[in-house]
Amino acid sequence: MEQNKHFKLYKAGKRWLVAAIATTSAVIFLGVANDAHADTAVQTNPNTTTSVTSGSAQPNTVVTSGATSSNATTNSNETNVSAPASSATNSNSVISQPTAQASASSNSTVANPTVVTNTNDTTTQADAPTSITLSKTTDYLTTGTTHQLYASTDPDQIINSDITWSSSDDSIATVDTDGLVTTLATGTAVITAATSNGLNATDTVNVVDDAVSLGGYGYTSIPTIVVGGSYQIGIAQAPSDATNISYKFSSSDPSIVKVNEAGVITGVSAGDATVTFSIYQNNSSYPSATVDVPTKVNNVDATGITLNETTVSLPVNETSQLVATVTPTGTTDKTVTWSSSDPSVATVDVNGLVTGVADGVAVITATTVNGLTAKVTVVVPELIPLVNVNYYAPTSLKVGQTYQSWYALVPGNANYCTTTWTSSDPTVATIDHNGLVTALKEGTTVITILTSQVGGGTMGGQTTLTVSPGIAISDISFDTSSSEVPVGETTKLNVNTQPDDATITKLTWSSSDASVATVDQDGNVTGLKTGSTTITVTTEGGLSATLTLLVEVPVPVNSFSYTADSYDLKAGSTEQLISVIDPSLVVFPTIVWTTSNQYVASVDADGLVTAQAPGTTTITGTLTDTFGNVKLYSHDFTAELADPSLLPSAATVDGTTAVLTSAAIQQLMTNAGLNYSDLVPFNGLRFASSTIYYQVLDDPTLVDSTGQTISMQDLVEQSIAIWQKALTAVGSNIQFLPADADHAAMLDFNQTDNEKNPGTTGDFTTDQWEDSQIIITPANVWVNTEALDNIYPVDSMIETVLHEIGHALGLDHTSDKSDFMWPVVSDNTTVSLKDAISVLLNYSLTPGTSSSAALGFGNYEL
């Protein structure tokens, strides 16, 4: 139960004079003690009025204090002000002093104001205030209550009528002319007291519904946390709807544990500390409860460690940086200790930097502070001395040409070697770290290769390169005089240049209106807005070609078809399809070309048809415009052999079907995903019999780059076995047998050297054949053992022999770098289906019939 009365206070000097206070309260809290404090607001009795007129009073001025009746009596809750006044008056002054007996309760306060009158004046004018202050409400007021605010000024004299009171929101709280605040609804309002000369003071009134007092609380214990870990303190209040509750948190030792204003604690270092939280209600300056919670922080131990390497091959005096990763990432102490099992082989410093000392094996161990380990094996190889360096760099180039130089260490497994290439005059020709030479201008320069070995010397050589005038482009043109590109799209423009062997080929591109379309230096144009621009491409020699580029917004396609100059083709010939689109401009289509029989004729992405072999196929174009509309057009094409007279009689059925279109061969090619033009070119050269007898005339022992040895006889036998297996798989009746007393050899294997065969690892020769290109004297495969020995691995040696046997079977070089018939060593020891099928076709046609004559694709020259 609570009873409140409010009283007015007046300022006397620097002191507040309180007329009377009457307050009683009784509140029960569960687990929370509430104490009264000095800053508790005091309300005065509203039933007592004290009026003081200050200034000098004229004669006959009456000053009253308290009740005006001479016998006034107050009740126990009232204050009766009745005191003699000390006054200075003239002879005409009259002062009335009440003589009523005052009966005051124990809560009453009696004030005795001193009244001074002036014999000359009846009214006074107070000095203008220079400041105003305002008493404050409690932090929260409940709805439906009143609270008295008091204003004071400096100087102290104040005329109440000069104070103007106002509220920022009368729907929440009102204030009357005497500063009495009445709360109406929940919310916040600002009460302002203003003087007549423009000074003001404010108080913010926070109005809430009936407050629910805090009765008790509970909290969760804090588990042991780790350094860097966090935990949210959980606090429950009782009752749960207690209003205006707030908390403050602190740590006894922030170097061990920190706590933020939301009650989240964070471990800083290992140790014990106390986290304290205090509970406040209604923003009181004094807590309702304060709790100390013991807190323990532990370190985060490592659970794992890994290294960036598992094995390291490290030359003598070379270094390798090991990096240890300790998990989890929040491990408190990630210190790692490094050690070597054999410092005479490899050492490791405190940062994990390993240094090779001598050949051998050592284990480097990284250890965490809690004993976890990770290891890496370091192998310091024995130094294999470098004996020589074989290399090749060009001696002549034309301006604009490039050439890939090469080198090989002797022996091939020499280690701890570093090779550098340099050009004595980089203005004439440059050479990069991989040996790629680029000719820049006429003149001479010396290309130098130097290979140095750790702990050894340096060796190498020099080649004088002469750069002659380049071949300039003599003609340049676009395929068409105009082109189109959609707004916001990019397309590549292509140009035709002559001659084909031009070496000075740098082009410069420009757009006459870059706001319509831009062009980069690779000929890629990008449409920016509708309009037209002229694209110009210029050679270094000043020749140029132009194209009108239209940038348009796409429109849907109406119709699509294509035309060709001829629909009847010979094997190997090509035909370009010409698209016919309506509308002819601004459709911007995508066309996909397909063939119903790729063995008769193939078609590429640009609509170029290539006849393959006799038969009929349907070529279809599928157009899709930018709106997703699709149009199709198809036409039949027929193909025949380039020279039908070359058909062998054994390969015909009823004089019309050639072996090239037999189901068996087509099935083989289907399995391999091949067209005829994918095959290796063949030249028609063949042995008279499908049984080929061979012999090995020279049988030296070779040492490969890894130190493995192999005899010439074994090298040949392994290579022949690979060929035999592949040919048998495609149904060929060719077989290789060793020569004997009854069967003379038709294929001899010989040894050669760099002097007889410079720059090659192998060669094939035949001295005589018939006009039909049937070999009539033994053919020879030459193996350059000097070029292979100690330099190349066994696979490269086998590849060399396979390649030369392929020539003996009639195959030419291919442009496919993945095939062993590519004329550069690449360690390929597989005879593929296309290799075997090419030999099968070579032996199926009339002797001397090459792939160029029958199928339209010829040999490739390096």
C-alpha positions in Angstrom: 0.0 0.0 0.0 1.3 3.4 -0.9 0.0 6.9 0.0 1.5 9.9 -1.6 0.8 13.6 -1.2 2.6 16.3 -3.1 3.8 19.6 -1.7 5.2 22.7 -3.2 8.7 23.8 -2.5 10.1 27.3 -2.6 13.6 28.5 -2.9 15.1 30.5 -0.1 18.6 31.6 -0.9 20.3 28.4 -2.0 18.1 26.2 0.1 14.8 24.4 -0.7 12.2 24.9 2.0 9.9 21.9 2.2 6.5 22.5 3.7 5.5 18.9 4.5 6.0 15.3 3.5 3.7 12.4 4.0 4.7 9.0 2.6 4.2 5.4 3.6 5.1 2.2 1.6 5.3 -1.5 2.0 6.8 -3.8 -0.8 7.8 -7.5 -0.6 10.6 -8.7 -2.9 11.8 -12.2 -3.4 15.5 -12.4 -3.3 16.0 -8.7 -3.9 16.6 -6.0 -1.3 15.3 -2.4 -2.0 16.8 0.4 -0.1 15.9 4.1 0.1 18.7 6.5 -0.9 19.4 10.1 -0.6 18.4 10.8 -4.2 14.8 9.6 -3.7 12.3 12.2 -4.9 10.3 14.0 -2.1 6.8 15.2 -2.8 5.3 18.2 -0.9 1.8 18.7 0.5 -0.5 20.3 -2.0 -2.9 21.7 0.6 -0.6 24.3 2.1 0.1 27.5 0.3 2.8 29.9 1.4 2.9 33.3 -0.3 6.0 35.6 0.0 6.2 39.0 -1.6 9.7 40.2 -1.8 11.0 43.7 -2.2 10.5 46.9 -0.3 7.0 47.6 1.1 5.4 51.0 1.2 3.5 52.1 4.3 0.2 50.2 4.8 1.7 47.2 2.8 0.6 44.0 4.4 2.7 40.8 4.1 0.9 37.6 5.1 2.5 34.3 5.9 0.5 31.1 6.6 -3.2 31.5 7.5 -4.8 34.9 7.5 -7.0 34.2 10.5 -5.6 35.0 13.8 -6.8 31.7 15.1 -5.9 29.4 12.1 -5.3 25.8 12.9 -3.8 23.2 10.7 -4.4 19.4 10.6 -1.7 16.9 11.4 -0.6 16.8 7.7 -0.5 20.5 7.2 2.1 23.1 7.8 1.2 26.2 9.7 3.5 29.0 9.0 3.3 31.5 11.9 6.4 33.3 12.9 7.3 36.8 13.9 8.6 38.8 11.0 11.7 40.9 11.3 10.8 44.0 9.4 12.1 47.5 8.8 9.2 49.9 8.3 8.4 53.6 8.5 6.1 55.0 11.1 3.0 54.3 8.9 3.7 50.7 8.2 1.2 48.1 9.4 2.3 44.4 9.6 -0.2 41.7 10.4 1.2 38.6 12.1 -1.0 35.6 12.6 -1.1 34.2 16.2 -2.9 30.9 15.5 -1.5 28.0 17.3 0.1 25.5 14.8 -0.4 21.8 15.5 2.0 19.9 13.2 2.5 16.2 12.8 6.0 14.6 13.1 6.3 15.0 9.3 5.6 18.7 9.3 8.1 21.3 8.6 7.7 24.8 9.7 9.2 27.6 7.7 9.8 31.1 9.0 10.4 33.4 6.1 12.0 36.7 6.8 9.9 39.5 5.2 11.5 42.8 4.5 9.4 45.8 3.6 10.4 49.0 2.0 8.8 52.2 3.3 9.1 53.9 0.0 7.7 51.3 -2.5 4.7 49.0 -2.7 6.1 46.8 -5.6 9.5 45.7 -6.8 11.1 44.6 -10.0 13.3 41.5 -9.8 16.6 41.4 -11.6 16.4 39.4 -14.9 17.6 35.8 -14.4 20.8 34.7 -16.1 20.1 31.0 -15.7 17.4 28.5 -14.9 17.5 25.0 -13.6 14.8 22.4 -13.2 14.3 19.6 -10.6 14.1 16.1 -12.1 11.4 13.4 -12.1 12.2 9.9 -11.2 13.6 7.7 -14.1 10.1 6.3 -14.8 6.6 7.4 -13.9 3.5 5.2 -14.1 0.4 6.3 -16.0 -2.2 8.2 -14.0 0.1 9.9 -11.5 1.3 13.4 -10.9 4.7 14.8 -10.1 5.8 18.3 -9.1 8.7 20.0 -11.0 10.4 23.1 -9.5 12.3 25.8 -11.3 15.1 27.9 -9.8 16.9 30.8 -11.3 20.1 32.7 -10.7 19.8 35.4 -9.3 17.5 33.7 -6.8 14.6 36.1 -7.0 11.9 34.8 -9.3 8.4 35.8 -10.1 6.3 32.7 -10.6 4.2 34.3 -13.2 7.3 34.7 -15.4 7.8 30.9 -15.7 6.1 29.3 -18.6 5.6 25.5 -18.5 5.0 23.3 -21.6 5.0 19.6 -22.6 6.3 18.3 -25.9 3.5 15.7 -26.1 0.3 16.5 -24.1 -1.1 13.0 -25.0 1.6 11.5 -22.8 2.1 14.0 -20.0 0.7 17.5 -19.3 2.1 20.2 -17.1 0.1 23.0 -15.5 1.2 26.6 -14.8 2.8 25.6 -11.5 4.9 22.8 -12.9 2.6 20.0 -11.9 3.1 17.0 -14.3 0.2 14.6 -14.9 0.9 11.3 -16.8 -1.7 10.1 -19.2 -0.2 7.4 -21.5 3.0 5.4 -21.9 5.7 7.1 -23.8 8.2 10.0 -23.5 7.5 13.7 -23.2 9.8 16.6 -22.6 8.7 19.2 -20.0 10.1 22.7 -20.5 10.2 25.6 -18.0 11.0 29.0 -19.7 11.7 32.5 -18.4 10.3 35.6 -19.9 13.8 36.5 -21.2 14.2 33.3 -23.2 16.0 31.0 -20.8 14.7 27.5 -20.4 15.3 24.1 -18.7 13.9 20.7 -19.6 13.2 17.3 -18.0 12.4 14.1 -19.9 9.5 12.2 -18.5 9.4 8.5 -19.2 5.9 7.1 -18.6 5.3 3.4 -18.3 2.4 1.1 -17.4 2.2 0.0 -13.8 5.7 -1.1 -13.0 6.3 -4.8 -11.9 9.0 -5.0 -9.3 11.8 -7.5 -9.4 11.3 -10.3 -6.9 14.2 -12.6 -7.6 16.7 -13.8 -10.2 18.7 -16.8 -11.4 21.8 -17.2 -13.6 23.7 -20.0 -15.3 27.0 -21.0 -14.0 29.9 -20.2 -16.3 31.7 -23.2 -17.6 35.5 -23.3 -18.1 36.3 -21.4 -21.3 39.4 -21.4 -23.4 41.5 -18.5 -24.5 39.8 -16.8 -27.3 36.5 -18.6 -26.5 33.3 -16.8 -25.5 30.3 -17.5 -23.4 27.0 -15.7 -22.9 25.9 -15.3 -19.3 22.3 -16.3 -18.9 20.2 -14.4 -16.3 16.6 -15.1 -15.5 14.4 -12.6 -13.6 11.4 -13.3 -11.4 8.7 -12.5 -12.1 9.5 -12.8 -15.8 7.5 -9.6 -16.5 9.4 -7.4 -14.1 9.8 -4.1 -15.9 12.7 -1.8 -16.7 15.4 -4.3 -15.8 19.0 -3.6 -16.8 22.4 -5.2 -16.0 26.0 -4.1 -15.6 28.9 -6.5 -16.0 32.6 -6.3 -14.9 35.6 -8.5 -14.6 38.0 -8.6 -11.7 40.9 -9.2 -14.1 40.4 -8.2 -17.8 43.8 -9.6 -18.6 42.3 -13.1 -17.9 38.7 -12.6 -18.9 36.8 -9.8 -20.6 33.0 -9.1 -20.4 31.1 -6.8 -22.6 27.9 -4.8 -21.8 25.8 -7.7 -23.2 27.2 -10.2 -20.7 29.4 -12.0 -23.2 32.6 -13.1 -21.6 35.8 -13.9 -23.6 38.9 -15.7 -22.4 42.0 -13.7 -22.7 44.6 -15.7 -21.0 44.8 -18.8 -18.8 43.8 -18.2 -15.1 41.0 -17.5 -12.6 38.9 -14.4 -12.3 35.6 -13.2 -11.1 32.8 -11.9 -13.3 30.4 -9.6 -11.5 26.9 -8.6 -12.7 24.5 -6.2 -11.1 20.8 -6.0 -11.6 19.1 -2.6 -11.8 15.4 -1.6 -12.1 14.1 1.6 -13.5 17.6 2.8 -14.2 18.3 3.3 -10.6 21.8 4.3 -9.6 21.8 1.5 -7.0 21.6 -2.2 -8.0 18.8 -4.4 -6.8 21.3 -7.3 -6.6 25.0 -7.9 -7.3 26.4 -11.4 -8.0 30.0 -12.6 -8.2 30.6 -15.6 -10.6 33.9 -17.4 -10.5 35.4 -17.9 -14.0 38.2 -20.2 -15.2 40.0 -19.8 -18.5 42.2 -22.6 -20.0 44.6 -22.5 -22.9 43.5 -24.1 -26.3 45.8 -27.1 -26.9 46.9 -28.2 -30.4 45.0 -31.2 -31.8 47.0 -31.6 -35.0 50.0 -30.4 -37.1 50.7 -30.8 -40.8 53.5 -29.7 -43.1 53.3 -28.3 -46.6 55.5 -31.1 -48.0 55.8 -34.9 -47.4 59.0 -35.4 -49.3 61.6 -32.9 -50.5 64.4 -33.5 -53.0 67.1 -31.0 -52.1 70.4 -30.5 -53.8 73.5 -29.8 -51.7 73.6 -26.1 -50.4 70.1 -25.5 -51.6 67.2 -24.6 -49.3 63.6 -25.4 -48.9 61.1 -23.7 -46.7 58.8 -25.9 -44.7 55.6 -24.5 -43.3 53.8 -26.0 -40.3 50.1 -25.6 -39.8 48.8 -26.2 -36.2 45.2 -26.9 -35.7 42.8 -25.7 -34.5 43.3 -22.2 -35.7 42.6 -20.9 -32.1 45.4 -22.9 -30.6 46.8 -20.7 -27.8 50.5 -21.5 -28.3 51.4 -22.5 -31.9 55.1 -22.7 -31.2 56.8 -25.4 -33.3 60.2 -26.9 -32.6 62.2 -28.2 -35.6 64.7 -31.0 -35.7 66.7 -33.1 -38.2 67.4 -36.8 -37.8 70.7 -36.4 -39.5 72.2 -32.8 -39.6 75.1 -34.2 -41.7 72.6 -34.7 -44.5 70.2 -31.8 -44.0 69.8 -29.1 -41.3 66.7 -27.2 -40.3 66.6 -23.8 -38.5 64.1 -22.5 -36.0 61.8 -21.3 -38.8 61.7 -24.6 -40.7 64.2 -23.6 -43.4 65.9 -26.8 -44.6 69.4 -26.8 -46.1 71.0 -29.8 -48.0 74.4 -30.6 -46.6 75.5 -33.9 -48.3 73.9 -36.7 -50.2 71.7 -39.0 -48.1 68.3 -39.1 -46.4 67.2 -37.2 -43.3 63.8 -36.8 -41.6 62.8 -33.3 -40.5 60.3 -33.3 -37.6 58.1 -30.4 -36.4 56.8 -30.7 -32.8 54.1 -28.7 -31.0 54.4 -27.6 -27.4 52.1 -30.5 -26.3 54.1 -33.1 -28.2 52.3 -33.6 -31.5 54.6 -34.2 -34.5 54.7 -34.0 -38.3 57.5 -35.3 -40.5 59.0 -34.8 -43.9 61.6 -36.9 -45.7 64.4 -34.9 -47.2 66.4 -36.6 -49.9 69.7 -35.0 -50.9 70.6 -36.8 -54.1 74.1 -37.8 -55.0 75.5 -35.4 -57.6 75.7 -36.9 -61.1 78.4 -34.9 -62.9 77.4 -33.1 -66.1 79.5 -34.2 -69.0 78.1 -32.2 -71.9 75.2 -30.2 -73.1 73.7 -30.9 -76.6 71.7 -28.0 -77.9 70.3 -26.4 -81.0 69.5 -22.8 -81.7 68.6 -21.3 -85.1 71.3 -19.9 -87.4 68.9 -17.9 -89.6 65.5 -16.4 -89.2 63.4 -13.7 -91.0 62.1 -10.7 -89.1 59.0 -11.6 -87.3 59.7 -15.4 -87.1 60.1 -17.4 -83.9 61.9 -20.6 -83.2 62.0 -23.0 -80.2 65.5 -23.8 -79.3 66.3 -27.0 -77.3 69.0 -28.6 -75.3 69.7 -32.0 -73.7 72.0 -32.7 -70.8 74.6 -35.5 -71.0 74.1 -37.7 -69.2 70.3 -37.2 -69.2 70.1 -37.7 -65.4 72.7 -35.1 -64.5 71.3 -33.1 -61.6 71.7 -29.8 -59.8 71.9 -28.0 -63.1 70.6 -24.6 -64.1 70.4 -23.5 -67.8 70.1 -20.0 -69.1 69.7 -18.6 -72.7 70.9 -15.1 -73.7 71.1 -13.0 -76.9 74.0 -10.7 -77.4 71.8 -8.2 -79.2 68.2 -8.3 -78.0 67.3 -5.6 -80.5 68.0 -8.1 -83.3 66.5 -11.1 -81.6 65.3 -12.1 -78.1 65.3 -15.5 -76.4 63.2 -16.3 -73.4 64.1 -18.6 -70.5 62.6 -21.5 -72.4 64.7 -21.0 -75.5 62.0 -19.3 -77.7 63.8 -17.0 -80.2 61.9 -14.0 -81.7 63.6 -12.2 -84.6 63.0 -8.4 -84.4 65.2 -6.7 -87.0 67.9 -7.4 -89.6 71.3 -8.1 -88.2 73.3 -10.7 -86.3 73.3 -11.8 -82.7 74.9 -14.6 -80.7 72.6 -17.0 -78.9 74.4 -18.4 -75.9 73.3 -21.4 -73.7 75.1 -21.9 -70.4 74.4 -24.8 -68.0 75.9 -24.7 -64.5 76.0 -27.4 -62.0 76.1 -27.0 -58.2 79.6 -27.6 -57.0 80.8 -28.0 -60.6 81.6 -25.8 -63.6 79.6 -24.3 -66.4 79.4 -25.5 -70.0 77.4 -24.6 -73.1 77.9 -23.1 -76.4 77.0 -20.3 -78.8 75.2 -20.0 -82.2 75.4 -17.0 -84.4 71.9 -16.1 -85.6 71.5 -14.0 -88.8 68.2 -12.2 -89.1 67.3 -11.4 -92.7 64.5 -9.1 -93.9 61.0 -10.3 -93.0 58.3 -11.0 -95.5 55.7 -8.3 -95.2 52.0 -8.6 -95.8 51.4 -7.6 -99.4 47.6 -7.8 -99.4 45.0 -7.6 -96.6 41.2 -7.7 -96.9 38.1 -8.6 -95.0 35.8 -11.5 -96.1 33.0 -9.0 -96.6 32.5 -5.3 -97.0 30.1 -5.0 -94.0 29.2 -6.9 -90.9 26.8 -6.6 -88.0 26.9 -6.9 -84.3 24.1 -6.6 -81.8 24.0 -3.9 -79.2 25.9 -5.2 -76.2 27.5 -8.1 -78.0 31.1 -8.9 -79.0 32.2 -10.7 -82.2 35.6 -11.3 -83.8 36.5 -10.0 -87.2 38.7 -12.0 -89.5 41.0 -10.8 -92.2 42.8 -12.5 -95.1 46.5 -11.7 -95.6 48.9 -12.6 -98.4 51.4 -14.2 -98.7 50.8 -17.1 -96.5 54.4 -17.2 -95.3 54.4 -13.5 -94.3 56.5 -13.0 -91.1 55.8 -9.4 -90.4 52.2 -9.9 -89.3 51.4 -7.3 -86.6 48.1 -5.6 -87.2 46.6 -2.4 -85.7 42.8 -2.1 -85.4 40.7 1.1 -85.0 37.0 2.2 -85.0 36.0 5.5 -86.6 33.2 5.9 -83.9 34.1 4.3 -80.6 30.7 5.5 -79.2 29.0 3.0 -81.6 31.5 0.1 -81.4 35.0 -0.5 -80.0 37.6 -2.9 -81.4 40.5 -4.3 -79.5 43.9 -5.2 -81.0 42.8 -8.8 -81.7 39.9 -7.7 -83.9 37.1 -8.2 -81.3 34.4 -5.6 -81.9 31.8 -4.7 -79.3 28.5 -3.0 -80.2 27.6 -0.1 -77.8 24.7 1.6 -79.5 22.8 1.6 -82.8 24.6 3.1 -85.7 27.5 2.4 -88.0 31.2 2.7 -87.7 34.2 1.9 -90.0 36.6 -0.7 -88.7 40.1 -0.3 -90.1 42.9 -2.8 -89.9 46.4 -1.7 -90.8 49.7 -3.6 -91.4 53.1 -2.5 -90.2 53.8 -1.7 -93.8 50.9 0.7 -94.0 48.4 -1.4 -96.0 44.9 -1.3 -94.7 41.4 -2.7 -95.1 38.1 -1.3 -94.0 34.8 -2.8 -93.0 31.5 -1.1 -92.3 30.1 -2.3 -89.0 26.5 -2.0 -88.3 25.3 -2.1 -84.7 21.6 -2.9 -84.5 18.9 -4.2 -82.2 18.1 -7.8 -83.2 14.9 -8.8 -85.0 13.4 -12.3 -85.3 14.2 -14.5 -88.3 11.6 -15.2 -90.9 13.3 -17.9 -93.0 16.6 -19.7 -93.5 18.3 -21.8 -96.2 21.7 -22.3 -97.7 23.3 -22.7 -101.1 26.5 -24.4 -102.5 28.3 -24.2 -105.8 28.1 -28.0 -106.1 26.5 -30.8 -104.2 28.6 -33.5 -105.9 32.2 -33.7 -104.6 35.3 -35.7 -104.9 37.1 -37.0 -101.8 39.3 -34.4 -100.3 37.6 -31.4 -101.9 35.7 -28.8 -100.0 32.6 -26.7 -100.5 31.6 -23.6 -98.5 27.9 -23.3 -97.7 26.4 -19.9 -98.0 23.6 -19.0 -95.6 20.4 -17.3 -96.9 18.6 -15.5 -94.1 15.5 -13.3 -94.2 15.7 -10.6 -93.1 19.3 -10.4 -94.3 20.4 -8.0 -91.6 20.0 -7.7 -87.8 19.0 -11.3 -87.1 22.3 -12.3 -85.5 21.8 -16.0 -85.8 23.7 -19.0 -84.4 24.0 -21.8 -86.9 24.9 -25.4 -86.1 26.0 -27.6 -89.0 25.6 -31.4 -89.0 26.1 -34.3 -91.4 24.2 -37.6 -91.5 27.3 -39.6 -92.5 30.6 -38.2 -91.5 32.5 -40.8 -93.5 31.0 -39.5 -96.7 31.4 -35.8 -95.9 32.1 -33.8 -92.8 31.1 -30.2 -92.1 32.8 -27.8 -89.7 31.3 -25.0 -87.5 31.7 -22.5 -90.3 29.7 -24.6 -92.9 32.8 -25.8 -94.8 32.0 -29.3 -96.2 34.9 -31.8 -96.8 34.2 -34.8 -98.9 35.6 -38.0 -97.3 34.7 -41.1 -99.3 32.1 -42.4 -101.8 28.5 -42.2 -100.7 25.6 -39.8 -99.9 25.1 -37.7 -96.9 22.6 -35.0 -95.7 24.0 -31.7 -94.5 21.7 -29.8 -92.2 21.9 -26.3 -90.9 20.0 -25.4 -87.7 19.6 -21.6 -87.1 18.6 -20.1 -83.8 18.0 -16.4 -83.5 18.5 -14.3 -80.4 14.8 -14.7 -79.5 15.1 -18.6 -79.5 13.3 -19.0 -82.9 14.7 -22.1 -84.7 14.8 -22.7 -88.5 16.3 -25.8 -90.2 17.4 -26.4 -93.8 18.9 -29.7 -95.3 20.4 -30.8 -98.6 22.0 -34.0 -99.9 25.6 -34.2 -100.9 27.4 -37.1 -102.8 31.1 -37.9 -102.7 33.3 -40.2 -104.7 37.0 -41.1 -104.8 39.2 -38.4 -106.2 40.3 -41.0 -108.9 37.9 -43.9 -109.2 40.4 -45.8 -111.4 42.5 -46.3 -108.3 39.9 -48.7 -106.8 41.5 -52.2 -106.4 39.5 -55.0 -108.0 39.7 -57.0 -104.8 38.0 -54.2 -102.9 34.9 -53.9 -105.1 31.5 -55.4 -105.0 29.6 -55.3 -108.3 32.1 -52.8 -109.4 30.6 -50.0 -107.3 31.4 -50.3 -103.6 34.9 -49.5 -102.5 36.8 -50.8 -99.5 36.7 -47.3 -98.1 33.0 -47.6 -97.4 33.0 -51.1 -96.1 31.1 -51.7 -92.9 34.1 -53.2 -91.2 36.4 -50.2 -91.7 33.6 -47.7 -90.9 32.9 -49.6 -87.6 36.6 -49.4 -86.7 36.5 -45.6 -87.3 33.2 -45.2 -85.4 34.7 -46.9 -82.4 37.6 -44.5 -82.5 35.4 -41.4 -83.4 37.4 -40.8 -86.6 36.7 -39.4 -90.0 38.9 -40.3 -93.0 40.6 -36.9 -92.8 41.6 -37.7 -89.2 43.8 -40.6 -90.4 47.6 -40.4 -90.8 48.6 -39.5 -94.4 50.0 -42.4 -96.4 52.1 -42.3 -99.6 51.3 -45.7 -101.2 54.7 -47.1 -100.5 54.5 -50.7 -99.4 56.3 -54.0 -99.3 55.4 -56.5 -102.0 54.3 -59.1 -99.5 52.2 -58.7 -96.3 54.8 -60.8 -94.6 57.8 -58.6 -93.7 61.1 -60.2 -92.8 63.5 -58.1 -90.8 67.0 -58.3 -89.2 69.0 -56.2 -86.7 72.4 -55.6 -88.3 73.9 -53.5 -85.4 73.3 -54.4 -81.7 74.9 -51.9 -79.4 73.8 -51.5 -75.8 72.2 -48.1 -75.0 71.9 -46.4 -71.6 68.8 -44.2 -71.1 68.5 -41.0 -69.1 67.7 -42.9 -65.9 70.7 -45.3 -66.3 68.5 -48.2 -67.6 70.3 -50.3 -70.3 68.7 -51.9 -73.4 70.1 -53.6 -76.4 69.3 -52.6 -80.0 67.9 -56.0 -80.6 65.5 -55.6 -77.6 64.5 -52.1 -78.8 63.5 -53.4 -82.2 61.7 -56.5 -80.9 59.6 -54.4 -78.5 58.7 -51.9 -81.2 57.7 -54.6 -83.7 55.6 -56.3 -81.1 53.6 -53.0 -80.5 53.0 -52.6 -84.3 52.0 -56.2 -84.7 49.4 -56.1 -82.0 47.8 -52.9 -83.4 47.6 -54.2 -87.0 46.1 -57.5 -86.0 43.4 -55.7 -84.0 42.1 -54.0 -87.2 42.1 -57.2 -89.3 45.3 -56.6 -91.2 47.2 -59.6 -92.5 50.6 -57.9 -92.2 53.0 -59.8 -90.0 56.7 -59.3 -89.1 59.0 -62.3 -88.9 62.8 -62.5 -88.3 64.8 -63.2 -91.5 66.4 -66.7 -91.8 68.3 -68.8 -94.3 65.1 -69.3 -96.4 63.7 -65.7 -96.2 65.9 -62.7 -96.9 65.3 -59.6 -94.9 63.4 -56.8 -96.5 63.7 -54.4 -93.5 67.1 -53.8 -91.9 67.8 -52.0 -88.5 71.1 -50.1 -88.4 73.0 -47.9 -86.0 74.0 -44.3 -87.0 75.5 -41.2 -85.3 75.3 -37.5 -85.2 77.7 -37.0 -88.0 75.7 -39.1 -90.5 72.3 -38.0 -89.2 72.7 -34.7 -87.4 69.7 -33.3 -85.6 67.7 -36.6 -85.7 67.2 -39.6 -83.5 66.2 -41.9 -86.4 65.8 -42.1 -90.2 64.2 -44.4 -92.9 65.7 -45.0 -96.3 64.9 -47.3 -99.2 67.2 -47.4 -102.3 64.8 -48.8 -105.0 61.2 -49.4 -105.6 59.0 -50.1 -108.6 56.9 -47.4 -110.3 54.0 -48.7 -108.3 56.1 -47.8 -105.2 56.5 -51.4 -104.2 59.9 -51.8 -102.3 62.1 -54.2 -104.2 65.4 -53.8 -102.2 65.7 -53.9 -98.5 64.6 -50.8 -96.7 66.6 -49.4 -93.8 65.7 -48.1 -90.4 68.5 -46.0 -88.8 68.7 -45.5 -85.1 71.0 -42.6 -84.0 72.3 -44.2 -80.8 74.7 -41.2 -80.2 71.7 -38.8 -80.0 69.7 -41.2 -77.8 72.3 -42.7 -75.5 72.4 -41.2 -72.0 70.0 -38.5 -73.0 66.5 -39.9 -73.6 64.4 -42.5 -71.7 63.7 -45.9 -73.1 60.2 -44.7 -74.2 61.8 -42.1 -76.5 64.0 -44.8 -78.0 61.0 -47.1 -78.7 59.1 -44.1 -80.1 61.9 -43.5 -82.6 61.8 -47.1 -83.9 58.0 -47.1 -84.1 58.1 -43.9 -86.1 60.6 -45.3 -88.6 58.7 -48.6 -89.0 55.6 -46.4 -89.7 57.5 -44.9 -92.7 58.4 -48.3 -93.9 54.7 -49.2 -93.8 53.9 -46.2 -96.0 52.9 -43.6 -93.4 53.9 -39.9 -93.7 54.3 -37.4 -91.0 51.2 -36.1 -89.3 50.2 -32.7 -87.9 48.8 -34.4 -84.8 51.3 -33.8 -82.0 49.8 -36.6 -79.9 50.7 -39.2 -82.5 54.1 -40.8 -82.7 54.2 -40.0 -86.5 54.5 -36.3 -85.4 58.2 -35.7 -86.3 59.3 -34.6 -82.8 60.2 -37.0 -79.9 57.4 -37.0 -77.3 57.7 -40.3 -75.5 54.6 -41.7 -77.3 54.8 -45.5 -77.6 51.1 -46.2 -78.6 50.1 -47.3 -82.1 46.5 -45.9 -82.2 43.6 -47.1 -84.3 44.1 -44.3 -86.8 47.7 -45.4 -87.3 46.7 -49.0 -87.9 43.7 -48.1 -90.1 45.9 -45.8 -92.2 48.2 -48.8 -92.9 45.2 -51.0 -93.6 43.9 -48.5 -96.2 47.4 -48.1 -97.7 47.6 -51.9 -98.3 43.9 -52.0 -99.5 44.3 -49.6 -102.4 46.2 -50.0 -105.6 50.0 -49.9 -104.8 51.2 -46.3 -105.1 47.8 -44.8 -104.3 48.4 -42.1 -101.7 45.9 -40.6 -99.3 46.2 -37.4 -101.2 45.2 -39.0 -104.5 42.4 -41.1 -103.1 41.1 -39.1 -100.1 42.3 -35.6 -100.6 44.7 -35.3 -97.6 48.4 -35.5 -98.0 51.6 -35.6 -95.9 52.6 -33.0 -93.4 55.9 -31.3 -93.6 57.6 -30.0 -90.4 
